[in-house]
Amino acid sequence: MSSDHPKDHPSPEELLDHYIDALNGNSSPEDYDITEEDKELQSLAKRVKAFDSEPSQEFMASLWQKLEPMASDSKSISKSNYRTLRFIPWAGLVASILVFLILFSPWSGSNQTIVMAMEESVKQLQNYHGVLEKVSTNEAGERQVLTRTEIWSDGEKYATKTQNGLFTVNNGEIRWSTNPAAKEISLLPIYLDPHDFDLQKEAAKALRYPHQIIGEDTITGHAATHIEIQPPGGLPYSLWIDQETHLPIQLQTAMQKSLQTTYTYVSLETNTTLTDDIFAYNPPQDYKVIDKNPDKAVASLEEALKVSGMTSAQLSETPQRIFASANRVVLDFGDTIVVQAKATTPFVPDLLAILGKAEGGPLEILPNSLRWQQDGREILVQGERVEELAKQLSTNLNFTPQVGATPPQDMIPVEVDMEVVKNSQQQVDAGSSPWQLDPTQVAFTFVALKISPEGITGEPPLNTNALQLTDNDGKKAVIQVSDSPVKTVYLERLIRQDETGIWTVTGYVPR
């Protein structure tokens, strides 16, 4: 595994001394515009350099929040050449030096600094090529290699090759899967492309959840720091961070149902040279092409409207690319897409969504995603600028989560056994009963048992269409029910208030 840090790079102390000397006038300052902000950073730099013990977690978190935006503007100091330091803006330079000191100081083995170092390394990851091994282990310690997948990643481009030769590629323009055994190529939607052991995702989770250092291990010949991550209400799992590259290289789930899964990058080359032919679409002539992607590129919005047979709301910004199919137009703005489709069915929010309001109806709010219906169209905005582009499509959007009014006095509380809830959460974490992640399904089961308390056999005693999710702020939800003895169901996420948390009925209003 490679490292980005040059072996002949001057020490952090030398760089910091160079910076302080320049601010004090002991070196040529003609290329610099020294500001009050620079002087404040100089004072902070002296304080950081003077630390002889590990600073508090509060100080570390506060310092990181202040420095990270400035450091990212000038890129990591570890990537800078010492001779070119005078061309870097001072604020960004000193922020980078301070970040470097934080990550590589004698007290950088703390919980917070290790995951911050991982976050910084992941941000600077331009491309990589590696082999990811998936292994299952039972309680007796018996191991079984499930898969080995070769992975190439370069910005938007991502390719995988499994042991049986299945080759899947997303080159940013088109996504397809090649099956040599069947001599088939399947064209796939480009917008949905999940990745196993996603480096960015794991770094974010490590920062988000409580974690602690367990010790040091050797993973595929590399010294690694073993940390345990503790998701609220779930079972702890392990992550190993390469001490040289500061990248996650191994993930191990908790032992669940007598099985434990370990993902390991048995090889990983970072910021290397990847050939263009890896991501090139060149189907062999004797292969059958199966088109599973309905959206086709078109030259203009006028052509898209003609292909789709529908009208489209206008945006002030011109998209980079436009796709269309029957009753559907996709506008690609690079970092965000806008999908407008003919609304043919009632709006049903995603089971993990928080609800706002849009055009008098629900607004589905997911991470980097908004969806609602207006003027006979269903609109999906997905990407980094969802709020900005959504506001161009509608001026009647309320992003505030709808938590509903205070439960009425006639609400009947439901007694909750927290031990049962905790066990249910762990079962869902292990892959069982995923319906408990859906507040509508949890309410459906509750109402069905109210109708048939002796148990449900055969067809359920009510239709799922009788339930409507009207409020959901991610922590609490309200379901309205028609044609049943129950009028309203109130639910809460009692263990974990994120997309992995299960829902529990805490009260209801009878009809």
N, C-alpha and C positions, 0 to 999 in steps of 0.2 A: 504494500500500500504506500502511496506516495504522499509527500508533504509539500505544502506550498512555501514553507519557510526556508529562505536561502541559508546555506550553512555558514557563509561568510558575513552574515548580517551583523552589524554592530549591536552591542547589548542595549537593552532598554535604558539602562543608566546612562550610557554614552549619548543616546539620542535625547534623553531628557536634559542632560547637561548642555548639549548643543542648543536646545530650545531655550533654556533658561539664560544661557550666555547671550543669545541673540536679543532676548527681551531686555537684558540688563545693559545692552550696548557694548558687550565685549566681543561681538563679531559683527560683520557687515550687515546692516539692516536695510540697505537701500531698496531691496525688493519686497519689503514687508510694510504693511499698514497696521501698526500696532494700535489696537483699540482697547477700550476699558474691559471688554469681554475677554481679550487676550490676557490682560493683567489679572483678571479674576481666575482664569484658567491656570496662569502661572502660579498663583497662590495655592490653588487646589493641587497642582502638580507637586509642589513642594511638600504638601501634607501627605499625599499618597506615597511619595518617595520615603518619607520619614517613618512610615508604619513599620514597627518591628514585631507586630502581632496581627492576627487576623481581625479585620474590622467587623463591625456588627452587620448582620443580614440587612437591617434597615438602611444602613449607610450604603451598602453594596447595591441594593435595589434602587435607591434614590440616585446614586451616582450613575448607574447603568442607564436609567431612563433619560438622564440629562446628556450623556455622552454619545449614546448609540446613534441618534440622528445625525450628529456632527461627524462621527467617525465614518458612517456609511457614505457621506458626501465625498470624502476624500479617499475612500477605500482603506483597507487595512494597512497599517504601517508596515506589517510584515511583507507586503507586496511592493513596498516602495524601495527604490534604490537610494542609498545614502547620498549620492552625488546630486540627486534631483530633489532633495528636500526643500530647497529654496523656491521651487515652483509650486509648492502645495500651499493653499490658504492656511494661515496660522491656526485659526479656530479648529479646522478639520485635522490639522497636523497634531496639535497637542491632544485633541480628543482621541485620536488614533493611538498616540503614545500611551495615554492613560489607560485606554482599553487594553493595549498590549501589556502594560504593567499589571493590570488586574488579572489578566488571563494567565500570565507566566511568572508571577511573583512567587516568593517562597510560601505564601499562604493561599496559593491558587487551588489547593486541594479541597477547598470547602464545597459544600453542596451547591451553593448558588453560582460560584465562579466556574465550576465544571460544566454546568448546563449552559451558562452564558458563553463559554468557549465553544461548546457544541453549536449553539445558535449562530455564533459569528462565523464558524467554519462552514456551516450549511449555507449561509447567505453568500459565501464566496465560491460555492461549488458551481462551476461553469458546466462541467460534464463529467461523466464517469462511465467506466466499463467494469463489470464485475460478475461474479457467479454467486447466486444466492441459494443456499441449501436449506431445505425444510426437513426437520427431523422430529419424530414423535418419540416420547419416552414414557413407559408405563411405571407404575409404582414399584415394580421389581427392578427398575433400572435398565430394562431392555430397550435398546434404541432401534429405530427403523427409519432409514432415509426415505422420505416420501417423494420429494422432487429436488432436482437441481435445475435452476433456471439461469441462463445467461442473460444479462441485462446491459443495454446501452442507453444512456441518457445524455441529451445535449439540448438544454433549453426546453423548447416545446416538443422536441423530438424524443420519442421513447420507443424502444424495441425490446422484445423478449423472445427467447428461444428455449423451449422446454426439451427435456430429454428425448421425447418421442418425435422431436423435429418440428413441432408446431411453432411457427414464426409469426409474431404479431408486431406490427409497426404502426406508429402514429408519427408522421413526418410534419405535422402542423397543417398540411393541406388535405391529407386523406389518411384514413386508418383502415387497415386490412389485416386479415389473418390468413397465412398460407399453410395448408395441410398437405404435405408431400405424399402421405400414404393414400389419400383420396384424390390427389391431384386437383384440389379445389382451392380457390381464393374467395374469401368472404369479405365483402366491403362492409365496414362497420361505421356507425355514427362517430363522428370525430369529437363530439362534445363530452362524451362519457368515457373515461379511460382510467379505471382504478389501478393502483399500483400496490404490490405487496411490499411490506416493510419500507414504507415511504420515509425517506430520511428527513424531509422537512416536517412531516406530520409528527414523527416521533420526537424530534427536537422540541416542537411546540408543546406536545403533551408533557414532556419532562419539565418544562417551565411552568405549565399550568397546574400540575398536580403536585402534592407534597412528595418529597423524595429524600433519600438518604444514601450516603456512601456505604457500601458493604465491604469493599476491599479491592484488591488488585488481582487480576488473572492474566493469563496468556491465552489469547484467542488467535488461532491460526498463525502462531509465531509472533504475534504483536502484543506488547504490553497494553493492557486495557483496564480502565476503572469500571468497577461493577457498581451500579446504583440500583436501588429498589424504588420503584414508582408506586405510589399508593393512591389509586383513584378512589374518591369518596364512595363508601358503600360497597366497593368491589374488592376483589382479591389482589394483593400486591403482585406485580410482575417485575422482571429484571431487564435492564438495558446495560450493555457494555460499550464504553466509549474509548476509542483508540487514543492512547496518550500522545501519539505523534501528530495525527491529523485532526484530532478532536471531533471525529465523525462517529456516529453510532455504527457499530459493526455486528452486533448480535443482540437479539431480543428473545426473551424466554417468557412464555405465559405461565400463569400459576397452574398447579396440578389440579385439573378439573375432570371429574368422572374418570379418575385413575389414569389420565393422560395429560402430558405436558408437551407443548410444541415449542421448538427452538428454531429461529431463523438466523442464519449466520452467513455473512459475506466471507466466503472462503477465499476469495480474491477480490480486490477492489483497487482500480487505478483511477485517480481523480485528476481533473484538469489536464487531460491527455489529448492525443490526436485521434479523432474518430473519422473514418473515411466516409465520404458522401454516399457510397453505394449501399451502406447499411440501411439507410432510410429512403432509398430510391424505389419507386414502384415500377417494376419491370416484370409483369406476369408472363410466365412461359406460355408459348402458344398452345401447348397441349393441356393446359389447365382450364377447368371450368370456373368461371367467375360468377359468384352468387351475390347479388346486390341486396344487402340488408340496410342500406342507407338511402332513404327516400329523397333527401335534400340534394339538389344539384346546383352547381355554381351557375349564376347568370350574370349578364353584363351590366344590367341596370335595374333600378327599382321598377321602372315601367315593365320590363320583361318579367320581373318577379311577380308583379301583380297579374300579368297575363297568364303566367304558368299556374299561379295559385288560384286564380279566379276570385280574389277577394280584395278588399280595400286594406290599406295599411296606414297607421298613424305615422305622421311625419316627425322626424327629429331634426334639430338644427345642425347636428354634426353628420358628416358624410361617412358611411361605413367603409371599411377597407375591402370587405368582400360581401357579396349577397348570394344567398342560396334560396331555392324555392322548390316546392312540390305542391301537390293538390291541397288546397285549403291551408297553406302554411308558407310563411316567409321568415327567413332567418337573416338578420343583419349582424355582421361580424365587425366589431370595432377594435379588434386586436386583443385588448385586455378584458372586453366585455361583449357578450352577445345578447341580442334582443330577438326573441322568437314570438311571432304573432300568428295564431292559428284560429280557425273558425271554432267558436264555442258550440259544440254539439251536445254536450252533457252538462248536468249541474256541476258547479264548482265543488271539488272535494280537496281540502287541504291535505298536505303531506302529514303523516302521523307524527313527525318530529318537529313540525313547524310551530313557531309562535305566530299569533294572529294580530294583525293590525286592521285598518279599514281602508278600502279603496272603492271609490265610486258607489258608496252605499252598501258594499258587500265586503267579504273578508279579503284581507291581504295576507298571503302566505309569506312568512319571513323565515328564511333559512340562512346559514352562513353563506355570504356572497350570492344570495339568490332572493328574488322577489317574484311573486306570481299573483295575478288577479284577473278578473274578467271585466270588460267594458265594451259597450257598443257592439255586442255580438262576437267579440274576439276574446280569446284567452291569451294573456301576455305573460311571458317569462323573461326576466332580465337576470343574467347570470354572469358573474365576473367581479372585477375589482371596483367598478364604478356604478354599481347597481342603483344607488340612490340618485346619483346625478342624472343618469339616463332615464330612470323611471319618472322623475319629475318632469322631463321633457314630454313624456307620453300622457301624463295626467297631472292636473293641479289639485286633485282631490284625493291625496294620499295621506294617511295618518300612520306613521311608523311606530307610534306608542303602543306597546302590547296591551291588548284588551283583557283586563282582569275581571271585568264584570262588576256588578254592584255587590254590596255586602249581602251575604246569604240571608234570605228572608227568615222570619221568626218561625215559620212552619217547617223549616228544613229539619230533617231528622238526622242527627249525627250517626255515623257508622263506626262502631268500635273497631279499632285497628290493633292487631298484634304485631309489634315491630319485629319480633323474632321471625315471624312468618314472612314479613316484608323483606327482611334482610336475606333470608334463604331464597326467596323468589328472585331477588336482584342477582344473587350469585348464580342461580340456575340460568337466568337470561344471559349473564356474562359468559356462561359456558355453552351457549347456543341453544338452550331449550326455551320453549314457550315465548318466542319473540313477540307474540301478540300483546304481551304486557307493556311493550314500548308504545303501543297505540292507545290513546285515551278512549277512542271510540269503541275499540274492541273490548277494553276493560269494562266500559259502561254497558256494552251490549251483553256481556256475560252476567254482569250484576243484575240488569233488568230481567234477563231471561230466567235467572234463578228466582227472582221475585215472583215471576209469573208461574214458574214450575219449581217450587222449593224442593220437591222430591227428587229433582235432577232432570237433565235434558236427555231425552232419547229420541232418535229419529230427527225430524226437521225441527229447528228451533222455533219457539213460540212467537217470534216476532221477526220482522224484516229489518235488515241492516239499514234500509232507506228511511226507517222511522227515526233514526238518530242523526242529529246535526250538531257538529262542533261549533259553538258560537263564541267561545272565549278561550284563549290560551296564551299565557305570558311566559311559558316555559317552566313555570313552577306550579301553577294552578290552571285548571281547565274546567269548562262548563259544557255539558252536553244536554241539549233539549231533545225530548223523546215524545213522539206522537203515538196514539193508538196503543197505550199501555197503562198499567196502574201507576207508573212512575212518570212524572212530568219533567223533572230536571235532575241531573246527576252532577255532583261536584267531586272533582278529583284533584290529587296533589302528587307531585314527585317528592316523596318523603326521604329518600336515601340520597339520590344524586340528581342535582338540578341541571342536567345537560342532556344531550341527545341519547345518551346511553342509560338514562335513569328510567325505571319502570313507574307506571302510574298506579295509584291506589284510590279507591272510592272512599271518600271521607264523609259524605252526606248525600241526602237526596230529598226531593220534595214530591210527595205523592200527589196523584191527580184526584 
